[in-house]
């Protein structure tokens, strides 16, 4: 059930392949071994109104938030965080090198008792956990 939400400044749309980033984060999440493909949802949303640092219009940001159901060890989550953030850094390397850009990531647990779920997607994925 991992949800990966990307919030970004709209001026990134001309500098970064956001659909490609979504796929990259999905792949990195699966590679961790603790985030099942069948539950992964990645979405990116441009933030319509932003002010970054001193307000210069060339500044850009991309904030990645990963929410997942509780139950994984702190060590496993830390390793997954490092792996996914490294993938994001690699993907964004050109933007980081060529412009004013802030990249951030946060992983946090969702309390399963307070987050009911239902899904039929596994029926359509074949051999997938």
C-alpha positions in Angstrom: 0.0 0.0 0.0 2.9 2.4 -0.4 1.7 5.8 -1.6 4.4 7.9 -3.2 3.3 11.5 -3.5 5.5 14.0 -5.4 4.8 17.7 -4.9 6.8 20.0 -7.2 7.1 23.6 -8.4 5.5 24.0 -11.8 8.7 25.4 -13.3 10.2 21.9 -13.1 7.9 20.6 -15.9 10.3 22.1 -18.5 13.4 20.8 -16.8 12.5 17.2 -15.6 10.7 14.2 -17.0 8.2 13.8 -14.3 6.5 10.7 -15.7 10.0 9.1 -15.9 10.6 10.1 -12.3 7.3 8.4 -11.3 8.5 5.2 -13.0 12.0 5.4 -11.5 10.6 5.8 -8.0 8.2 2.9 -8.5 11.1 0.7 -9.7 13.3 1.8 -6.8 10.5 1.1 -4.3 10.1 -2.5 -5.7 13.8 -3.0 -5.5 13.8 -2.4 -1.8 12.1 -5.8 -1.3 9.8 -4.4 1.4 7.3 -2.5 -0.8 5.0 -4.8 -2.9 4.4 -3.8 -6.5 0.6 -4.5 -6.2 0.2 -1.7 -3.6 2.5 1.0 -5.0 0.8 4.2 -6.2 3.0 7.0 -7.5 1.5 10.4 -8.3 3.0 13.8 -9.0 1.2 17.1 -8.4 2.3 20.6 -9.5 1.8 23.1 -6.7 0.0 26.0 -8.2 1.1 28.6 -5.7 4.7 28.5 -4.4 7.3 30.8 -2.8 10.7 29.3 -2.6 13.5 30.9 -0.5 13.8 34.6 -1.6 10.9 34.1 -4.1 13.1 34.1 -7.2 11.0 32.5 -10.0 13.9 30.2 -11.1 14.1 28.4 -7.8 12.5 24.9 -7.9 11.6 22.2 -5.5 10.5 18.5 -5.6 9.3 16.9 -2.4 8.7 13.2 -2.2 6.5 11.7 0.5 6.1 7.9 0.9 3.4 6.6 3.2 3.2 3.0 4.1 1.3 0.7 6.5 3.2 0.0 9.7 4.9 -3.2 10.4 8.4 -2.8 8.8 11.5 -2.5 11.0 13.1 0.9 11.4 16.3 -0.6 9.7 14.3 -1.8 6.7 12.6 1.6 6.3 15.9 3.4 6.7 17.5 1.2 4.0 14.5 1.7 1.7 14.6 5.5 2.3 18.3 5.6 1.3 17.7 3.5 -1.8 14.7 5.4 -3.1 16.2 8.8 -2.3 19.5 7.8 -4.1 17.4 6.9 -7.2 15.6 10.3 -7.0 19.0 12.1 -6.7 20.4 10.2 -9.7 17.3 11.0 -11.8 17.4 14.7 -10.8 21.2 15.1 -11.1 21.2 17.4 -14.1 18.6 19.7 -12.6 20.6 19.8 -9.3 23.8 20.6 -11.2 22.3 23.2 -13.5 19.8 25.2 -11.5 18.5 26.3 -8.1 16.7 23.2 -6.9 15.6 21.6 -3.6 15.0 17.8 -3.4 13.5 16.2 -0.3 12.1 12.8 0.7 10.2 11.6 3.8 8.9 8.1 4.6 6.2 7.7 7.3 4.0 5.0 8.6 0.2 4.9 8.4 -1.6 3.3 11.3 -3.4 0.3 9.8 -6.2 0.5 12.4 -7.0 4.0 11.0 -6.6 3.3 7.3 -9.0 0.7 5.9 -8.2 -0.6 2.4 -9.7 -2.8 -0.3 -8.4 -3.6 -3.8 -8.9 -5.9 -6.7 -5.7 -5.0 -8.5 -3.8 -8.2 -7.6 -6.3 -10.2 -9.7 -5.0 -8.2 -12.7 -1.2 -8.4 -12.0 -0.5 -12.1 -12.4 2.3 -13.5 -10.2 2.8 -10.5 -7.9 2.7 -10.1 -4.2 
